[in-house]
């Protein structure tokens, strides 16, 4: 079992035809779940609709979207609607039996709403603000995913979750992939992105034990930090390895699985 996270940066230029062939090849021997991002598309459409997007930074340096009530509606429209269905339609056109889902469907992803957020403002001061509609995943309904994959389908999941009061919540797509991988006892979670992997001092890190990943985390830049956090979480939930790899190369999935590309994060 492989959980494949496709980043929004990969989707902006269209899915790599070589990736599609790779997915078809992988499905002959493995089961596959796809989780997708698309935050930049959400930002673009929100701003076109006259809703400027706000981003906040946590005390640990993690940058994230501030999701108010209007934004979560736009986020749902773009992620569960436009992006998800475009991916599914493309996969179907290439003979891959994809089924599009959001974390809302069948309560696939349940999350606890963050009632308060601690942020660092422009002056470097710590502030507490209303949490908006962002959540931390608390439960994965693996039954609905297993029902699909056991019947030969490829679930394509957008990163929305349902809250304790049945509200729509924005959850991070990298961490959604990690939690799904953990719930399914997946062998691997693979994050395809627009970079070669984790770079430290300009050099690609090919293999990284989980302990080293936790030590390096404060030094890792925005965007990659979430992938490292998600990788650590997946490993702690029992996933054997997490791989951060480029998605625009030939045979990106095979290259990642074989450790010829990207950064492999493992328990040892």
N, C-alpha and C positions, 0 to 999 in steps of 0.2 A: 504494500500500500504506500502510495506517494501522495502527499498534499503539495500541490504546486501553486505558489502565489505569483501572480503576474502583476507587476507594478504598473501604475498609471503611465509612467514614462515610456514603457514598452508599448502600451496601447495607443499612445498618441500618434505613433508612426504606422499603426496597423500591425496586426499579428504577423510575425515572421513566418513565411510559408514553410521554412525549414522546421520551425517549431511545430507546426501542424503535422508534418510528416513524422516528426519525432514523437508527438503525442500518439499518433496512430500506431507507431512501432511499439511504444511502451505499453499500450493497452493490450497487446498480444500476450504479455507476460505479467503485467501488474494492473492493479486497480488504481484509479486516479480520481482525485477531487481537486477542482480548480477554485481558488479564491482570487478575486481581483481587487485592485485598487482603482484610483481615478480621481484623486483629490484635486488635481490641477483642473480637470474638466468641470468639477463642481464649482471651483472658484471662478472659472471663466463664465459659466452660465449664470451663476449667482450675480456676478457683477453686471452682466448683460441685462439682467432683470432688475437692476437698480439696487441690489443688496450687497454692498461692499463686505468683504470677508475680513474677520479679525482673527489674528493668531496670538497665542499667549505662550509664555515660556515658564516651565516649572522650575522650582529651586534646583533641581538636578540638571537643568539645561535642556529638557525635552520640549520641543516646539510642537504645538498642536492647534487645530482649529477651534475657535470658540463657537460653540454650536447653540445659538438661541433658538426660539420656537420657529421663527421663519426659516432659519438656515436648515434646521433638521428636515423641514418639508422639502426644500430644494435638494438637499443631500439625498433624501429618499427618492425623489423624482429622477435624479441623474444616475445614482448608483444602482438602484433596483430596477429602474426603467431603462433609460437610454443605453448606458454602458453594458449592463448585464445582457440585455436583449440583443445588442449588436454583436457581442461575443458569441452568444448562443446561436444566432442566425448564421454567423460565419462558420462556426464549427459544424453545424448541420449541413451547410453547403459543401463541406469537405468530407462528409460521410461520417462524422463523429456524433454519436447519439447524445447530445448535450441536453441538460435540463437546467433552466435558470431558476435560482432561488435567492431570496434574501434571508438574513438571519431572523426576519419576522415570521416567515412561513413555517407553520407547524412548531413555532417557538424554537426554531433551530438554534438560535443563540439567545440565551437569556443573560441580562446584565443588570448590575446594580447602578442606578443613577448616581452620579457624583453631585451631591447637593452643594458642596463648596469646593472651590479650587484655590490652591495657594499658588500664586504667580509672582514673578519678578517683573516689576514695571520698568519703564524706560530709564528711570533714574537708578535702577538697581535695587529698589526697595521691595521687600516682601509684602504682598497684599493678599487679602482673602476676598474672593468675588463669588457671586452666584455660580453654581456649577453648570447651569444650562442643561442641554440634552446630550451629554456625553456619558458613556457608561463603561464599567469594567465588567468583562464577561465573567459570569458565575456558573454557567451550565451550558452544555452542548447536547442537543437532542440527536444523538448518534443514530437512533433507530431510523429516522427518515433518510439519512444519508446512506446507511447500510441497505435500506430497502431499494434505493435507486441503484447503487453500485452492484448489489447482488443480482439485479435484473439487467445488467449490461449497460446502464446509463452512466454518463459523466456529469456529476453535479457541478454547477458553476455558481459560486456563492458570492454575493455582495455583502459588504461588512456593515450591516445594520443589525440591531438587536432589539429585543422587546424588554421593557423594564418591568419592575415589580408592580407598577400601577398600569401596565399594558401601554406605556408610552413608547414612542419611537425613539431610539437612541443611536447616536453615532458611536461606533467602536472602531478602533484602529485595525486596518486590514491585515497588517503583518501579524498582530497578536491574534486576530481571528483565525488566521491560518494555523498559528501555533496551537491554539486551543482545540481546533478541529483535529489537527494531527494527534494531539495528546489523547483526545477522546476516542479516536479510532485505533489507537496503538499503532500508528503509522511507522514504517521503517524510516522514512525520510520526510522532511519538509524542505522544499526548495524555493528560495526567493529569487525570482528572475528580475533583474533590474537593468539600469543603463550604465552600470560601471562593472569593472572586472571582478570586484569582490571588495573585501576590506583592505584598505590601504593604510599603512602605518609608516609615517615619515617617507611617504612616496613609494613605498614598496608593498607589493601584494603579499598578504599573509595567506599562505596556502592551507595551513592547518592550525587550529586554535583550540586548545583544551578549554573546557567550560570555566575552570578557575581563572585562567588567563583572560578569558572574555570578560568576566566580571571585574577584573582589575583594570582592564583597558577601557571599560565603558565610559568613565568620566572624560576620557581624552578623545572620544569619537564624535565626529561632527553630526549635525542635524540630518535626519533622514536615515543614515546608516545606524544611528544609535537605536532606533526603534526595531530595526532588523536584528541587531545583536540582542536586545531585550527579549524579542520574540523567540529567538533561537535558544536563549538560556531557558526561557519558560517551557518551550517544547521539550528540551532535553530533560528537564526536571519532571515533566509529566510522562516520561518514558520513551519518547521518540529517540531513535538510535543516533541520528545525526541531522544537523541542519546545514544547508549549503546556500551561500549567497553567491550568485553567479550571473554572468552577462546573458541577456536574452536576445541580443541581436546578432549573435554569431551563428555559424552553421551548426545544426544539431545541438542546440543549447541544452536540452534536457539530458541527452545522452552524455554530453561533455561534462555536465554537472554531476550526474550519477557516477560517472567513472573517475571523478576527481581530477579530470584534466583541465578544468576551468574552475575559477572561483575560489571561495574560502570555505573550508569544511570545519564546522564547529562540532566537536564531539566531547564525550564525557571525560576522555583521557587525552 
